[in-house]
């Protein structure tokens, strides 16, 4: 019984993270291709928030300030990636920058926000060169890294029609690196509402797991 409750809770939490928010896109949204995403014709108030899943530009072994003029690879978000050493031997540990250029509507109904998604094992997010979110401390070395993969909420710059997102990501903890869930962009109220719903659902699952633990020790 206990194992069944735990498995059900973990499954429910995974679904809560992965499922789109209640303001999620009701029409087919554009998808990121070759590191660019055109949302200039998207009505966030009518059509909902948008996943930034798709092809991002990927710069292995470079921080955000060091990618201008560099030739990128293309990486899927979400998805796992590997870096390559001089002998082309795949390895999981290292650091990199993901980049995506977004075109946005000229006059959104309210400020736009981003839910940053889940990237292994630590990351920083820049929008047009300004740090807007961070989870853990990414580093070029294992000693300097503080791992934390959780999603963050941040407001996007206002009054601009183009935003360059750059994610500085490092992993010296897991045997793989990459992203578990893609970022989402939408109206501030929709993104915040989704996060509140996930938080409430998570508390419910924790309560269910606590009940199962108490049942195990008291009844079994």
N, C-alpha and C positions, 0 to 999 in steps of 0.2 A: 504493500500500500504506500509506504513512505517513498520508495523509489519511483513508483508510478506518479505520485503527486509532484515530486521533484522534476521528473521528466516532463510532465505536463506544464509545470511552471516555466521551465527553461524554454520549452517550445513556444509558449505564449509570449515570453519576453522577446524571443527572436522575431516573432511575427509582429509584435508591437513596434520594434525598431525598423523592420523592413517595410511594413505597410505604409502607404502614402497617407498624408494627413487628410483631414476632412475637407480641406480646400484644395485637394490635389487635382491635377489636370483632368478635366472631363472630356477634352478633345485630345487628339494625337498631338503631342508637343514635339517641337523640333528636338533633334538629338545632336549632341556634341560630335563634330567630325573634324579630324585633323587639328584639334586644339582650338576650335572656334564654335560658338553657339549663337545663332541669331534669334533673339527674342524680341526684336523691335516691333513685331506685329502681334505680340502676345498680350492679351488682356488678362492680367493677373486677377482682377476683381471678378471677372466673369468666368474665366477658364481655369483658375486655380494656380497652385504652385507647380514648379517644374523641377524634375530631377535633372541634375547635371551629369548623368551617366553618359558614357560614350568614350570617344577618343580624346585624350588629353595629350599635350606635348610633354615629353618626359626627358629630363636632363640628369643623367646618372652622374653622381659625384660632384654636383654643382649646387651651390646655394642660390637663392632667388636673385641676389645682386650680381651673380656671375653668369647669367644665362643669355644676356643680350648679345646677339651675334653668333651664338653657338648653334650648332645643328642638333635638333632634338630627335629623339625616337618618338614613336606613338604608342601610348599605353592605354589599356582599357581601365575605366573606373566605373563600377568596382571591379576588382580583379587582383590577383597576386602577380608580383613581378620579381625578377632577379636582376642583380647587377653583375657585371662581368669584369674580371681582373685582366691583367695584361695577357695572360695565357688563355683567355676566353673560357675560363672555368666558372660555371655558374656558382654564385654565392648569395646568401640571403642578407648578410650584414653589410651596412653601408648607409649612405645618405643620398638624397636626390631632391629635385624640384619638379613638381607637376605644375603645368600652366594651362590656363583656359582663358580665352578672350570672349567676353560676352557683349552683345549689343542689346540694349534695353529699350523699353518704350520711353518716349520723350516725357510723358506726364503720367506716371503711375498714380493710382487712386490714393495711395499712402506710401510711406517709406518702405523700401524693400529690405528684406532680411535674408540671411543664409543660415541654414542648419548645416554644419560643416561636414557631416558624415563621419565615418570611422576609418582612420588610417593608422597602420602599424609602423612604429610603436610609439612615436611622438611626432608632433607636427606644429607648425606655425602657419597662419594664413594671412597673406597680404592682399589688399585690394588697392590697385593703382599705387602701389608702393607703401601703403600705410598698413601697419599691423592691426588686424581687427580681431584675431582670435588665436588662442594657443592652447594646446593640450599636452602636458608634459614639457620636457625640454629636449628638442632634437639636438644631436651632436654628431660630429664626425668620428667620435670615439665612444667606446662602451662606457668609459669612466665618466664622460661628460653628459651622457644621456640619462634622462629621467623619463621612464616609459609611462605613457598614459594615452589610451586610444579613444577616449570618450568624445562624443559629439558636443559641439559648442554652438551657441546662438550668438549672432552678431548682425548689426545693422550694416548695410552696404552704403557706400558714398551716395549722397543725393545730388541731383542737378547735373548728372553726367549720363551720357548715352552709351558709353563704352567703359567696361570694367575689365581689367586684367587681373585675374585671380592667380596667385602663385602660392603653392603649398610647399613649404620646406619640410621634408619628412626624413626621419632616420629610424633605423631598426638595428639594434645590437642584442636583441633579446630572443626573438623567435627564429625558427628555422625557415621562415618565409617572410616576405614583406609585400605590401600593397595596401588595398583598401577593401573593407568589408561591406560598407554601405556608401553610396554616392551622396554628395552634398545635394541640398535642395534649396531653391530660391523661390520666394513668394512674398506676399504682403506681410508686413510685420505681425499683424494680428493672426494670420493663418499659421505662420511658422511657430509663433509663441504658443498658440492654442494646441498645436500638435505636440509640442514638447511637454506641455502641461498634462495632456492626455496620457502620453507615454509614462510620465512620472507617476501619475495616479495609478495606472495599470501596474507599474512595477511595485508600488507599495502593496497593492492587492496580492500580487504574486508572493511577495515576501511574507505577508500575513498567512497565506496558504501554506508556505513551506514551514513557517514557525508552528502552525497548527499540526502539520504532519509530524514534526519533530517531537512536539509535546505528546501527541498520540502514541508515538513509538515508545517513549520512555515510561509513560504512565500506564498505557493499556497493554502493550505487548509484553 
